[in-house]
Amino acid sequence: MCPSCGVGARGPARPRRDATVRFCLPCSAVSSVLVARACPALARARSRPRRRDPSSWVVLGVDVPAEVQSYWSAVRAAGEGVVAPPPPRPPDVTLRSRAGVASTGRAHHREGRVHISHGECVHEFREVLLHELVHIARGRPPRQVHGPVFKRILCDAAHRLWGVRVDPQRSRYGTDRAIVDALRGKTPV
């Protein structure tokens, strides 16, 4: 729909940037500048909220906002004196469900955001969430993303949260596996 004359034109749902359907040609000829049309349906769709309210997220029986807040406090305390203090507010967390597979995560340092794809195991979900929050708190290290400092903070935070004692000298993801096993009630080796 043209903002000047109100005339619309039918076109594809996602027209190319240079498609003539995006512009009102009669108004453009009069003003000597391309006049872009607006799509009222697209504006309505963008104005609707896309996701549920994050304060009501419950995944695998876990109240995610409350867990993020408590994990962030534990991570900040575990990293005190080891790394530069992270921001007081926890990062934003986005979630995606992946049935039948293990939980995975990704920390986006620049955006201050964590993305978790959770499987069906609550213990893996909790550990992956803690793991990614440690990445955000640790900052972007020059090398050794999962180095000794990272593992030390992860193990200390796990101990503060769940009373789990794990040796940080394990292999790259061995520390994570030991924390999950300890949460399941198995004795870490």
LUMLUMDREN-214633 format. One record per residue: residue in one letter; x, y, z of N, C-alpha, C, O, CB in turn; residue number from 1. Coordinates in steps of 0.05 Angstrom, whole numbers. Glycine has a CB too. Example, Ala and Ser with C-alpha at 12.3 -4.5 7.8 and 13.67 -1.06 7.14 Angstrom:
<vomars>
> residu,n.px,n.py,n.pz,ca.px,ca.py,ca.pz,c.px,c.py,c.pz,o.px,o.py,o.pz,cb.px,cb.py,cb.pz,num
> a,264,-114,156,246,-90,156,264,-66,156,285,-66,169,226,-89,181,1
> s,257,-45,142,273,-21,143,258,1,157,268,23,161,282,-12,114,2
</vomars>
This chain:
<vomars>
> residu,n.px,n.py,n.pz,ca.px,ca.py,ca.pz,c.px,c.py,c.pz,o.px,o.py,o.pz,cb.px,cb.py,cb.pz,num
> m,17,-23,0,0,0,0,18,25,0,36,27,16,-19,0,24,1
> c,13,43,-18,29,67,-20,21,86,3,-3,91,7,24,81,-48,2
> p,40,98,17,34,116,39,23,143,29,9,157,43,59,121,56,3
> s,28,149,3,19,175,-8,-10,173,-19,-27,188,-11,38,185,-29,4
> c,-14,154,-38,-40,153,-52,-58,130,-41,-82,130,-47,-35,149,-81,5
> g,-47,111,-26,-63,90,-15,-68,67,-34,-84,49,-28,-88,100,-5,6
> v,-56,67,-58,-61,46,-78,-42,23,-72,-18,28,-66,-57,57,-107,7
> g,-52,-1,-73,-35,-25,-68,-30,-40,-94,-42,-34,-115,-49,-43,-48,8
> a,-12,-59,-93,-6,-76,-116,-1,-104,-105,11,-108,-84,18,-65,-132,9
> r,-11,-124,-120,-7,-151,-112,21,-160,-122,30,-153,-144,-29,-170,-123,10
> g,34,-176,-105,60,-186,-112,67,-210,-96,51,-219,-79,82,-164,-109,11
> p,91,-221,-99,99,-244,-84,102,-237,-54,104,-214,-47,125,-256,-95,12
> a,102,-258,-37,105,-253,-9,132,-241,-2,134,-225,17,101,-279,7,13
> r,153,-249,-16,180,-238,-11,192,-228,-37,208,-242,-49,198,-260,2,14
> p,184,-205,-46,194,-195,-72,224,-187,-69,233,-180,-47,178,-171,-82,15
> r,238,-188,-91,266,-179,-92,268,-149,-84,248,-135,-86,279,-184,-119,16
> r,291,-141,-76,295,-113,-68,289,-93,-90,279,-71,-85,324,-109,-58,17
> d,295,-102,-115,291,-83,-137,265,-88,-152,262,-77,-174,315,-86,-156,18
> a,247,-103,-141,221,-109,-155,204,-84,-155,203,-69,-135,207,-133,-140,19
> t,191,-80,-177,174,-56,-180,150,-56,-162,139,-35,-156,166,-53,-209,20
> v,142,-80,-154,118,-82,-136,124,-69,-109,105,-61,-95,110,-111,-132,21
> r,149,-66,-102,156,-53,-77,152,-23,-77,151,-10,-56,185,-59,-70,22
> f,150,-11,-101,149,18,-103,123,27,-118,113,13,-135,173,28,-118,23
> c,113,50,-111,90,62,-124,102,80,-147,113,101,-142,72,79,-105,24
> l,99,70,-171,112,84,-194,99,110,-200,113,129,-206,111,66,-219,25
> p,72,113,-199,60,140,-205,69,161,-185,75,183,-192,29,138,-205,26
> c,70,154,-159,79,173,-138,109,179,-141,118,201,-136,72,163,-110,27
> s,124,158,-149,153,162,-153,158,181,-176,177,197,-175,166,135,-158,28
> a,142,179,-197,146,197,-221,140,226,-213,154,244,-223,127,188,-244,29
> v,120,230,-195,113,257,-187,135,269,-168,142,292,-171,86,258,-173,30
> s,144,252,-150,163,263,-129,192,261,-137,209,272,-124,159,248,-104,31
> s,199,248,-159,226,243,-169,243,227,-150,268,227,-152,239,270,-175,32
> v,231,214,-131,245,196,-112,228,171,-110,203,173,-110,249,210,-83,33
> l,240,148,-108,224,123,-106,208,124,-80,219,128,-58,243,99,-106,34
> v,182,119,-83,164,118,-60,158,89,-54,146,75,-70,138,135,-65,35
> a,168,79,-31,165,51,-24,136,46,-14,125,62,1,185,43,-3,36
> r,125,23,-22,100,15,-11,104,1,15,125,-11,20,85,-3,-31,37
> a,84,1,32,85,-13,58,65,-36,56,44,-33,43,79,6,82,38
> c,71,-58,69,53,-81,69,39,-81,96,51,-88,116,68,-107,63,39
> p,12,-75,97,-2,-74,122,-2,-102,137,0,-103,161,-30,-65,118,40
> a,-4,-124,122,-5,-150,134,22,-156,147,23,-168,169,-11,-172,113,41
> l,44,-148,134,71,-153,145,75,-136,170,87,-145,190,93,-147,124,42
> a,65,-111,170,67,-94,193,51,-105,217,61,-105,240,57,-65,187,43
> r,28,-116,212,12,-129,233,27,-154,244,28,-158,268,-16,-137,222,44
> a,38,-170,226,52,-194,235,77,-187,252,83,-200,271,61,-211,211,45
> r,91,-165,244,114,-157,259,107,-145,286,123,-146,305,131,-137,243,46
> s,83,-134,288,76,-121,314,67,-142,335,67,-136,359,53,-102,309,47
> r,59,-166,325,52,-187,344,76,-199,358,97,-201,345,36,-210,330,48
> p,74,-206,383,98,-218,396,103,-245,384,85,-261,379,93,-221,427,49
> r,129,-251,379,137,-276,366,140,-299,386,134,-322,379,163,-272,351,50
> r,148,-293,410,153,-314,429,136,-310,454,124,-289,459,183,-314,437,51
> r,135,-332,469,122,-329,495,138,-311,513,161,-305,507,119,-357,508,52
> d,125,-301,533,139,-285,553,160,-301,566,154,-322,578,119,-273,574,53
> p,186,-293,565,208,-309,576,205,-314,606,217,-333,617,234,-296,570,54
> s,190,-297,620,187,-301,649,170,-325,655,169,-334,678,175,-276,661,55
> s,157,-337,635,140,-360,640,152,-386,628,137,-406,626,112,-355,629,56
> w,177,-386,620,189,-409,608,194,-431,629,207,-427,649,215,-402,594,57
> v,182,-454,624,188,-478,640,195,-500,620,179,-507,603,163,-487,658,58
> v,220,-510,622,230,-530,604,239,-554,620,255,-552,639,254,-519,587,59
> l,228,-577,614,235,-602,628,231,-599,658,246,-611,674,264,-610,622,60
> g,211,-584,665,205,-580,694,222,-559,707,221,-556,731,207,-605,708,61
> v,239,-545,691,258,-525,702,247,-497,696,241,-491,673,286,-529,690,62
> d,245,-480,716,237,-452,713,262,-437,702,279,-430,718,226,-439,740,63
> v,263,-433,676,287,-424,663,296,-396,673,320,-393,680,283,-423,633,64
> p,279,-376,675,289,-350,685,300,-351,713,321,-338,719,266,-330,684,65
> a,288,-366,731,298,-369,758,325,-384,758,344,-376,773,278,-384,776,66
> e,327,-405,742,352,-420,740,375,-402,729,397,-402,739,349,-445,722,67
> v,369,-387,708,389,-369,696,399,-349,717,423,-345,719,377,-354,671,68
> q,381,-338,732,389,-318,752,407,-331,774,427,-320,781,364,-306,766,69
> s,399,-355,783,416,-368,804,442,-378,793,463,-376,806,400,-391,817,70
> y,442,-388,768,467,-397,756,486,-373,751,510,-375,756,462,-412,729,71
> w,475,-351,742,491,-327,737,504,-317,763,527,-309,762,474,-305,724,72
> s,489,-318,785,501,-310,810,524,-328,818,545,-319,828,479,-310,832,73
> a,520,-354,814,541,-374,821,565,-371,803,588,-372,812,530,-403,819,74
> v,561,-366,777,583,-362,758,599,-337,765,623,-337,764,572,-361,729,75
> r,584,-315,771,598,-290,779,615,-294,804,637,-284,806,578,-267,784,76
> a,604,-309,824,619,-314,848,643,-332,843,665,-328,854,601,-327,870,77
> a,639,-352,825,661,-371,819,684,-357,804,707,-365,807,650,-395,803,78
> g,677,-338,788,697,-324,772,710,-300,785,727,-287,774,686,-316,746,79
> e,701,-294,809,710,-270,824,740,-273,829,749,-293,841,695,-267,850,80
> g,756,-253,821,784,-254,824,799,-270,804,824,-269,803,791,-265,851,81
> v,785,-284,787,797,-301,766,796,-287,739,815,-286,724,784,-329,764,82
> v,773,-275,733,768,-261,708,757,-234,714,749,-229,737,749,-277,688,83
> a,757,-216,694,744,-190,698,715,-194,704,702,-212,694,748,-172,672,84
> p,704,-177,722,676,-182,730,657,-179,707,657,-160,692,668,-162,752,85
> p,640,-200,703,620,-198,682,598,-179,690,596,-170,713,608,-226,677,86
> p,581,-172,671,559,-154,677,540,-165,698,538,-190,700,543,-147,652,87
> p,527,-148,714,510,-158,736,485,-172,725,475,-191,738,501,-136,753,88
> r,475,-164,702,451,-176,691,458,-200,674,477,-199,658,435,-155,674,89
> p,444,-223,677,450,-246,661,444,-242,632,427,-225,625,435,-271,672,90
> p,456,-257,615,451,-254,586,423,-264,579,410,-279,594,472,-269,569,91
> d,413,-256,556,388,-266,546,392,-295,537,412,-302,526,377,-248,522,92
> v,371,-311,542,372,-339,535,350,-345,515,327,-338,520,370,-357,560,93
> t,357,-358,493,337,-368,474,338,-398,474,359,-410,477,342,-356,445,94
> l,315,-410,471,312,-439,474,300,-451,449,284,-439,435,295,-446,498,95
> r,308,-476,443,297,-491,421,296,-520,430,314,-530,443,313,-488,395,96
> s,274,-533,424,271,-561,432,281,-579,410,276,-575,386,241,-568,438,97
> r,296,-600,418,307,-620,399,302,-647,411,318,-657,427,337,-616,393,98
> a,280,-660,404,273,-686,416,292,-707,406,299,-708,382,244,-693,409,99
> g,300,-724,424,316,-748,417,345,-743,415,360,-762,409,306,-758,392,100
> v,355,-719,420,384,-714,418,393,-701,444,377,-692,460,391,-697,393,101
> a,419,-699,447,431,-686,470,427,-656,469,424,-645,447,460,-693,473,102
> s,428,-643,492,427,-614,493,453,-602,483,475,-612,489,421,-604,522,103
> t,451,-580,469,474,-565,460,470,-535,465,447,-526,469,480,-570,429,104
> g,491,-520,464,489,-492,468,510,-476,454,529,-487,443,491,-486,498,105
> r,505,-450,453,524,-431,439,522,-405,454,501,-394,458,517,-428,409,106
> a,546,-394,461,547,-368,474,555,-347,453,575,-350,439,568,-368,497,107
> h,539,-326,451,545,-304,432,555,-281,449,539,-266,461,519,-296,415,108
> h,581,-277,449,594,-258,467,585,-229,461,578,-214,479,623,-260,466,109
> r,587,-222,435,582,-194,428,553,-186,435,548,-163,444,587,-189,398,110
> e,534,-204,430,506,-197,435,498,-202,464,477,-193,472,489,-214,417,111
> g,515,-215,479,508,-221,507,484,-240,508,465,-235,523,503,-196,523,112
> r,485,-261,492,462,-279,489,472,-308,489,494,-314,480,447,-272,463,113
> v,455,-325,499,460,-354,499,437,-368,485,414,-362,490,464,-364,528,114
> h,444,-387,468,424,-403,454,427,-432,463,449,-443,460,427,-400,423,115
> i,405,-444,472,406,-471,481,386,-487,465,362,-480,463,399,-473,511,116
> s,395,-510,453,377,-529,441,376,-553,460,396,-567,463,387,-538,412,117
> h,354,-556,473,352,-576,494,341,-602,484,322,-603,468,336,-566,517,118
> g,352,-624,495,342,-651,489,321,-659,510,305,-642,518,365,-671,488,119
> e,322,-684,518,302,-694,536,313,-699,564,298,-707,582,291,-719,526,120
> c,339,-694,569,351,-699,595,354,-672,610,369,-654,601,378,-713,592,121
> v,341,-670,633,342,-645,648,370,-640,659,378,-616,661,322,-647,672,122
> h,385,-660,665,412,-656,676,431,-645,655,447,-627,660,423,-683,687,123
> e,428,-655,630,444,-644,608,436,-615,603,454,-598,598,441,-661,583,124
> f,410,-610,603,401,-582,599,413,-563,619,423,-542,612,370,-581,600,125
> r,412,-571,645,423,-554,666,453,-550,663,463,-527,666,417,-566,694,126
> e,467,-571,656,496,-568,653,504,-551,629,522,-535,631,509,-596,651,127
> v,490,-555,607,495,-539,583,489,-509,588,504,-492,579,479,-549,558,128
> l,467,-504,602,461,-476,609,483,-464,626,492,-441,621,434,-475,624,129
> l,492,-478,646,514,-468,663,540,-465,646,553,-444,649,520,-488,686,130
> h,546,-484,629,570,-483,612,570,-457,595,590,-443,593,571,-508,594,131
> e,547,-452,582,546,-428,564,547,-402,581,558,-382,571,520,-429,548,132
> l,535,-402,604,537,-378,621,566,-373,630,574,-350,633,519,-380,646,133
> v,581,-394,635,609,-391,641,624,-379,618,642,-362,621,622,-418,649,134
> h,617,-387,593,630,-375,570,625,-344,569,644,-329,564,619,-387,544,135
> i,601,-336,574,594,-307,574,610,-293,596,621,-271,592,564,-303,577,136
> a,610,-305,620,624,-292,643,654,-291,638,667,-271,646,618,-307,669,137
> r,665,-311,625,694,-313,620,702,-292,600,725,-283,600,702,-341,611,138
> g,684,-284,583,692,-266,561,704,-282,538,704,-307,538,711,-245,571,139
> r,713,-268,519,725,-281,495,755,-284,500,770,-264,496,719,-265,469,140
> p,765,-308,508,793,-311,512,808,-312,485,797,-320,465,799,-336,528,141
> p,834,-304,485,849,-305,460,853,-333,450,851,-337,425,876,-292,464,142
> r,857,-352,467,860,-381,460,848,-397,482,839,-387,503,890,-388,456,143
> q,847,-422,479,838,-441,499,810,-434,510,807,-426,533,858,-443,522,144
> v,791,-437,492,763,-431,500,754,-448,524,740,-438,541,744,-435,476,145
> h,763,-473,524,756,-491,546,781,-497,562,786,-520,570,743,-517,535,146
> g,797,-477,567,822,-480,582,819,-484,612,796,-487,621,840,-457,576,147
> p,841,-483,626,840,-488,655,824,-467,671,811,-474,690,868,-488,666,148
> v,825,-442,662,809,-422,677,779,-427,673,764,-425,692,817,-393,666,149
> f,772,-433,648,743,-439,643,734,-463,660,713,-461,673,739,-445,613,150
> k,750,-484,660,742,-508,675,741,-503,705,723,-514,719,761,-531,669,151
> r,759,-487,714,759,-480,743,733,-466,751,721,-472,771,784,-463,750,152
> i,726,-446,734,701,-431,740,677,-449,738,659,-448,755,698,-407,720,153
> l,676,-467,717,654,-485,713,651,-504,737,629,-508,748,657,-501,687,154
> c,673,-516,746,672,-535,769,664,-521,795,649,-531,811,699,-549,772,155
> d,675,-496,799,668,-482,823,639,-474,823,625,-476,844,686,-457,825,156
> a,628,-465,800,600,-458,799,582,-483,803,561,-481,816,593,-445,771,157
> a,590,-506,792,574,-530,796,574,-538,825,554,-548,836,586,-553,778,158
> h,597,-534,838,598,-541,867,580,-522,883,566,-530,902,627,-539,877,159
> r,580,-496,876,563,-477,890,534,-482,886,517,-479,904,570,-448,881,160
> l,526,-491,862,498,-496,855,488,-522,866,466,-524,878,494,-494,826,161
> w,503,-544,861,492,-570,866,509,-586,886,501,-609,892,491,-585,840,162
> g,530,-575,896,547,-590,914,563,-612,901,572,-631,914,530,-602,936,163
> v,567,-610,875,581,-630,858,611,-623,858,618,-600,852,570,-631,829,164
> r,628,-642,865,657,-638,864,667,-653,840,665,-678,838,671,-647,890,165
> v,679,-639,821,690,-651,797,719,-640,793,724,-616,798,672,-645,772,166
> d,737,-658,785,764,-650,779,765,-634,754,758,-644,733,783,-675,778,167
> p,775,-608,754,776,-592,730,798,-601,710,801,-589,689,779,-563,737,168
> q,814,-621,717,837,-629,700,828,-650,680,846,-663,668,859,-640,718,169
> r,803,-653,675,793,-672,655,797,-662,627,805,-639,622,764,-679,660,170
> s,791,-680,608,793,-672,580,773,-651,573,757,-642,590,789,-697,562,171
> r,773,-642,548,757,-619,539,728,-620,549,720,-601,563,757,-618,509,172
> y,713,-640,542,685,-642,551,682,-663,573,659,-669,581,667,-649,528,173
> g,704,-674,583,702,-694,605,691,-681,630,678,-694,646,729,-706,610,174
> t,698,-656,635,688,-641,658,657,-639,657,643,-644,676,700,-613,660,175
> d,647,-633,633,618,-630,629,604,-657,634,584,-659,648,612,-620,601,176
> r,616,-678,623,604,-705,626,604,-713,656,585,-725,665,620,-726,609,177
> a,626,-707,670,628,-714,698,607,-699,715,595,-710,734,656,-708,709,178
> i,601,-674,708,581,-659,722,553,-671,717,537,-674,735,581,-629,713,179
> v,547,-678,692,522,-690,685,519,-717,700,498,-723,711,519,-694,655,180
> d,540,-733,700,539,-759,714,534,-755,744,519,-770,756,565,-774,709,181
> a,547,-734,756,543,-729,784,515,-720,790,503,-727,810,563,-708,794,182
> l,503,-704,772,475,-696,775,456,-719,773,435,-720,786,468,-674,754,183
> r,463,-739,757,447,-763,754,450,-782,777,434,-801,780,454,-778,728,184
> g,469,-776,794,473,-793,818,496,-813,815,501,-829,833,448,-808,824,185
> k,509,-812,792,532,-830,788,557,-817,800,559,-792,802,537,-836,758,186
> t,576,-832,808,601,-822,820,620,-815,797,626,-832,780,614,-843,839,187
> p,629,-789,795,648,-783,774,674,-798,778,684,-801,800,654,-752,774,188
> v,685,-807,756,710,-823,757,734,-804,755,757,-813,755,712,-844,734,189
</vomars>
